Amino acid sequence: MRAAGKRSAGLLLFRHTDHGLEVLLGHMGGPFFARKDAGAWTVPKGEYEPDEPAWEAARREFLEELGLPPPDGEAVPLGEVRQAGGKVVTVWAIEADLDPATVEPGTFRMEWPPRSGQLQEFPELDRVAWFGLARAGELIVRAQATFLDRLAEHST
């Protein structure tokens, strides 16, 4: 199933630590990603309709995905990438600190197991954590690694 024409927007939080630049990523919830690590972490983001401004969608989705209001601060535009499935993702970076223990993720419902007729509820993101850029690059959805590179360029 291709995501042609679908668009997502999100916010990538970053902070400067004694160990260097760190970013906040979320591990995708649900049964498909339960046993995956590499390629299963993402910028907190979500889909939006063409009539909604991407910036507003990014802020709304942050609240929906993490259960916390998006932080204030200078928004650094990191542009767009097209993921393997065709979805175009737009991201802004904001310098902020957030305690992952305070996250209360939104949920989604899907039929699970497949063709069982049973609907189950899963968290949008089942874990949220801070990572240095090198580790984040190993874990994040491949196309989204471009956002890490762009953030690193901005932060130098």
PELIN-V9483 format. One record per backbone hydrogen bond with DSSP energy under -1.0 kcal/mol. CO is the residue of the C=O (numbers start at 0). NH is the residue of the N-H. Records with the same first field share a line. If there is no record, write none. Layout:
CO: NH, NH
This chain:
2: 5
5: 87
6: 47
7: 89
8: 45
9: 91
11: 93
12: 23
13: 95
14: 21
16: 19
19: 16
20: 132
21: 14
22: 130
24: 128
25: 41
26: 125
32: 35
36: 39
39: 27
40: 140
41: 25
43: 10
45: 8
48: 51
52: 56
53: 57
54: 58
55: 59
56: 60
57: 61
58: 62
59: 63
60: 64
61: 65
62: 66
65: 103
75: 92
78: 90
80: 88
82: 85
84: 2
86: 82
87: 7
88: 80
89: 9
90: 77
91: 11
92: 75
93: 13
98: 101
99: 102
105: 123
107: 121
109: 119
112: 115
117: 111
119: 109
121: 107
123: 28
126: 26
128: 24
130: 22
131: 135
132: 136
134: 138
135: 139
138: 38, 40
140: 143
141: 144
142: 145
143: 146
144: 148
145: 149
146: 150
147: 151
148: 152
149: 153
150: 154
